[in-house]
């Protein structure tokens, strides 16, 4: 019985271990982006848009939760474009989809080719039908999560600040963490 349990554990955990250790190589015009979202309240989906017709990514749903991931993107400028919401029910015939256009909020970042790009934390705070949406600079928190959960990317690629390119905090953080052994 123990052998079967160990075998099942090995079989089902191997893909998870493999996913956390393999990093796909980048093409010359690609970079990795650290995508961090947090929703206070329910958010159906959030759309990230880059240049070109097919350069669009959707994240969600989020319900009082966070989403942090590292994804491969074509190099260039990106903007958080829209937040979609659904209310009602398809079975009752009163399903309503609406969206908030975020273009006027200037929620942009840049992905540099060949680098791991910090993009800030997109914070969505919901209160009924009202929402506050902004990008927060939470560099140390995101970098700590990166070290813990996505170290294979940080070990392989230099980190660039796609949110504030002239901010040198990432270099400071990385030098300090090397000295302290964190």
VOVOTI-998630 format. One record per residue (C-alpha): residue number from 1; x negated, y, z. Coordinates in Angstrom, 3 decimals, always signed. Layout:
N
site zase = NUM&east = X&north = Y&up = Z
...
This chain:
182
site zase = 1&east = +0.000&north = +0.000&up = +0.000
site zase = 2&east = -2.830&north = +2.390&up = +0.883
site zase = 3&east = -4.545&north = +1.606&up = -2.430
site zase = 4&east = -1.380&north = +2.520&up = -4.364
site zase = 5&east = -1.035&north = +5.776&up = -2.432
site zase = 6&east = -4.681&north = +6.706&up = -3.076
site zase = 7&east = -4.317&north = +5.807&up = -6.757
site zase = 8&east = -1.194&north = +7.988&up = -7.107
site zase = 9&east = -2.921&north = +10.856&up = -5.339
site zase = 10&east = -5.944&north = +10.630&up = -7.652
site zase = 11&east = -3.827&north = +10.347&up = -10.810
site zase = 12&east = -1.601&north = +13.320&up = -9.992
site zase = 13&east = -4.292&north = +15.566&up = -8.529
site zase = 14&east = -6.840&north = +15.081&up = -11.332
site zase = 15&east = -5.067&north = +17.440&up = -13.792
site zase = 16&east = -4.794&north = +20.057&up = -11.050
site zase = 17&east = -8.487&north = +19.788&up = -10.267
site zase = 18&east = -9.363&north = +19.913&up = -13.974
site zase = 19&east = -7.246&north = +23.041&up = -14.494
site zase = 20&east = -9.039&north = +24.891&up = -11.730
site zase = 21&east = -12.537&north = +24.069&up = -12.978
site zase = 22&east = -12.306&north = +24.539&up = -16.753
site zase = 23&east = -12.581&north = +27.956&up = -18.339
site zase = 24&east = -11.815&north = +28.217&up = -22.032
site zase = 25&east = -14.539&north = +30.049&up = -23.968
site zase = 26&east = -13.654&north = +33.476&up = -25.307
site zase = 27&east = -13.695&north = +34.534&up = -28.936
site zase = 28&east = -15.754&north = +37.705&up = -29.622
site zase = 29&east = -12.603&north = +39.882&up = -29.540
site zase = 30&east = -11.061&north = +38.377&up = -26.363
site zase = 31&east = -11.339&north = +38.969&up = -22.645
site zase = 32&east = -9.783&north = +37.572&up = -19.500
site zase = 33&east = -7.377&north = +39.713&up = -17.465
site zase = 34&east = -6.533&north = +39.318&up = -13.799
site zase = 35&east = -2.752&north = +39.755&up = -13.798
site zase = 36&east = -1.246&north = +40.577&up = -10.400
site zase = 37&east = +2.448&north = +41.312&up = -9.836
site zase = 38&east = +4.470&north = +41.682&up = -6.655
site zase = 39&east = +8.213&north = +42.124&up = -6.375
site zase = 40&east = +10.025&north = +43.323&up = -3.256
site zase = 41&east = +13.454&north = +42.050&up = -4.262
site zase = 42&east = +14.465&north = +40.062&up = -7.322
site zase = 43&east = +12.933&north = +40.757&up = -10.736
site zase = 44&east = +14.005&north = +38.556&up = -13.649
site zase = 45&east = +11.047&north = +39.238&up = -15.940
site zase = 46&east = +8.329&north = +41.779&up = -16.677
site zase = 47&east = +6.928&north = +42.353&up = -20.162
site zase = 48&east = +3.297&north = +43.233&up = -20.889
site zase = 49&east = +2.670&north = +44.616&up = -24.355
site zase = 50&east = -0.552&north = +45.026&up = -26.330
site zase = 51&east = -1.134&north = +46.277&up = -29.860
site zase = 52&east = +0.323&north = +44.150&up = -32.651
site zase = 53&east = +3.702&north = +42.505&up = -33.107
site zase = 54&east = +2.927&north = +39.217&up = -31.370
site zase = 55&east = +0.783&north = +40.578&up = -28.530
site zase = 56&east = +3.491&north = +40.409&up = -25.845
site zase = 57&east = +3.598&north = +38.434&up = -22.575
site zase = 58&east = +6.460&north = +37.843&up = -20.140
site zase = 59&east = +6.107&north = +37.100&up = -16.417
site zase = 60&east = +8.778&north = +36.131&up = -13.893
site zase = 61&east = +11.145&north = +35.564&up = -12.314
site zase = 62&east = +9.859&north = +36.996&up = -9.042
site zase = 63&east = +11.928&north = +37.012&up = -5.868
site zase = 64&east = +10.126&north = +38.672&up = -2.963
site zase = 65&east = +7.008&north = +37.008&up = -4.309
site zase = 66&east = +3.707&north = +37.549&up = -6.022
site zase = 67&east = +2.236&north = +36.235&up = -9.231
site zase = 68&east = -1.529&north = +36.216&up = -9.699
site zase = 69&east = -3.155&north = +34.599&up = -12.687
site zase = 70&east = -6.104&north = +34.961&up = -15.048
site zase = 71&east = -5.105&north = +34.935&up = -18.705
site zase = 72&east = -6.952&north = +35.236&up = -21.994
site zase = 73&east = -5.946&north = +38.322&up = -24.004
site zase = 74&east = -7.111&north = +40.020&up = -27.187
site zase = 75&east = -9.334&north = +42.995&up = -26.328
site zase = 76&east = -7.596&north = +46.368&up = -26.325
site zase = 77&east = -5.089&north = +48.540&up = -24.486
site zase = 78&east = -2.058&north = +47.080&up = -22.696
site zase = 79&east = +0.974&north = +48.588&up = -21.053
site zase = 80&east = +3.618&north = +47.217&up = -18.716
site zase = 81&east = +6.519&north = +47.743&up = -21.087
site zase = 82&east = +9.837&north = +46.634&up = -19.570
site zase = 83&east = +11.515&north = +44.959&up = -16.622
site zase = 84&east = +14.490&north = +42.776&up = -17.553
site zase = 85&east = +17.377&north = +41.986&up = -15.227
site zase = 86&east = +20.371&north = +39.660&up = -15.520
site zase = 87&east = +23.588&north = +39.980&up = -13.592
site zase = 88&east = +26.782&north = +37.975&up = -13.749
site zase = 89&east = +27.168&north = +34.459&up = -15.035
site zase = 90&east = +27.099&north = +32.858&up = -18.465
site zase = 91&east = +29.698&north = +30.278&up = -17.379
site zase = 92&east = +32.084&north = +33.034&up = -16.199
site zase = 93&east = +31.509&north = +35.027&up = -19.379
site zase = 94&east = +30.222&north = +38.152&up = -17.624
site zase = 95&east = +26.471&north = +37.792&up = -18.151
site zase = 96&east = +24.830&north = +41.185&up = -18.557
site zase = 97&east = +21.188&north = +41.697&up = -19.476
site zase = 98&east = +19.676&north = +45.084&up = -18.932
site zase = 99&east = +16.169&north = +46.452&up = -18.892
site zase = 100&east = +14.172&north = +49.351&up = -17.541
site zase = 101&east = +11.846&north = +50.925&up = -20.079
site zase = 102&east = +8.520&north = +51.650&up = -18.361
site zase = 103&east = +6.894&north = +53.635&up = -21.181
site zase = 104&east = +7.199&north = +56.987&up = -19.394
site zase = 105&east = +5.374&north = +55.622&up = -16.311
site zase = 106&east = +2.040&north = +55.151&up = -18.144
site zase = 107&east = +1.280&north = +51.741&up = -16.601
site zase = 108&east = -1.709&north = +50.908&up = -18.784
site zase = 109&east = -5.020&north = +49.068&up = -18.600
site zase = 110&east = -7.757&north = +47.977&up = -20.990
site zase = 111&east = -9.181&north = +44.537&up = -21.680
site zase = 112&east = -12.866&north = +44.557&up = -22.630
site zase = 113&east = -14.098&north = +41.661&up = -24.771
site zase = 114&east = -16.241&north = +39.021&up = -23.081
site zase = 115&east = -15.339&north = +40.175&up = -19.559
site zase = 116&east = -13.020&north = +39.404&up = -16.682
site zase = 117&east = -10.860&north = +42.535&up = -16.440
site zase = 118&east = -9.294&north = +43.875&up = -13.241
site zase = 119&east = -5.866&north = +45.350&up = -14.104
site zase = 120&east = -4.468&north = +46.473&up = -10.739
site zase = 121&east = -1.336&north = +45.243&up = -8.985
site zase = 122&east = +2.042&north = +45.940&up = -10.592
site zase = 123&east = +4.413&north = +46.595&up = -7.658
site zase = 124&east = +8.165&north = +46.424&up = -8.188
site zase = 125&east = +10.294&north = +47.541&up = -5.243
site zase = 126&east = +14.014&north = +46.876&up = -5.631
site zase = 127&east = +16.825&north = +48.369&up = -3.604
site zase = 128&east = +20.162&north = +47.504&up = -5.180
site zase = 129&east = +20.172&north = +48.847&up = -8.731
site zase = 130&east = +17.292&north = +51.231&up = -7.988
site zase = 131&east = +13.656&north = +50.319&up = -8.578
site zase = 132&east = +10.276&north = +51.879&up = -7.959
site zase = 133&east = +7.585&north = +50.535&up = -10.250
site zase = 134&east = +3.921&north = +51.488&up = -10.063
site zase = 135&east = +0.430&north = +50.098&up = -10.457
site zase = 136&east = -1.534&north = +50.001&up = -7.217
site zase = 137&east = -5.296&north = +49.824&up = -6.963
site zase = 138&east = -5.789&north = +46.853&up = -4.631
site zase = 139&east = -9.257&north = +45.913&up = -5.816
site zase = 140&east = -10.600&north = +44.259&up = -2.652
site zase = 141&east = -7.478&north = +42.149&up = -2.129
site zase = 142&east = -7.347&north = +40.997&up = -5.755
site zase = 143&east = -11.096&north = +40.272&up = -5.834
site zase = 144&east = -10.824&north = +38.230&up = -2.623
site zase = 145&east = -7.989&north = +36.176&up = -4.158
site zase = 146&east = -10.110&north = +35.821&up = -7.306
site zase = 147&east = -13.023&north = +34.463&up = -5.221
site zase = 148&east = -10.749&north = +31.979&up = -3.458
site zase = 149&east = -8.452&north = +30.815&up = -6.261
site zase = 150&east = -10.219&north = +31.638&up = -9.546
site zase = 151&east = -13.928&north = +31.511&up = -8.694
site zase = 152&east = -14.713&north = +29.659&up = -11.928
site zase = 153&east = -13.879&north = +32.853&up = -13.881
site zase = 154&east = -15.850&north = +35.156&up = -11.567
site zase = 155&east = -18.842&north = +32.808&up = -11.766
site zase = 156&east = -18.841&north = +32.839&up = -15.566
site zase = 157&east = -17.893&north = +36.427&up = -16.534
site zase = 158&east = -18.814&north = +39.938&up = -15.455
site zase = 159&east = -15.900&north = +41.834&up = -13.920
site zase = 160&east = -14.824&north = +45.090&up = -15.579
site zase = 161&east = -12.374&north = +47.605&up = -14.180
site zase = 162&east = -9.711&north = +47.849&up = -16.885
site zase = 163&east = -7.610&north = +50.138&up = -14.708
site zase = 164&east = -10.209&north = +52.780&up = -13.770
site zase = 165&east = -13.291&north = +52.263&up = -16.004
site zase = 166&east = -15.378&north = +54.929&up = -14.203
site zase = 167&east = -14.715&north = +53.546&up = -10.714
site zase = 168&east = -17.793&north = +51.729&up = -9.348
site zase = 169&east = -16.012&north = +49.990&up = -6.466
site zase = 170&east = -16.120&north = +46.542&up = -8.110
site zase = 171&east = -19.947&north = +46.686&up = -8.302
site zase = 172&east = -20.069&north = +47.838&up = -4.674
site zase = 173&east = -17.733&north = +45.029&up = -3.582
site zase = 174&east = -19.687&north = +42.350&up = -5.448
site zase = 175&east = -23.053&north = +43.545&up = -4.052
site zase = 176&east = -21.633&north = +43.719&up = -0.529
site zase = 177&east = -20.087&north = +40.240&up = -0.738
site zase = 178&east = -23.435&north = +38.812&up = -1.958
site zase = 179&east = -25.268&north = +40.324&up = +1.030
site zase = 180&east = -22.707&north = +39.228&up = +3.598
site zase = 181&east = -22.297&north = +35.759&up = +2.073
site zase = 182&east = -18.481&north = +36.021&up = +1.719
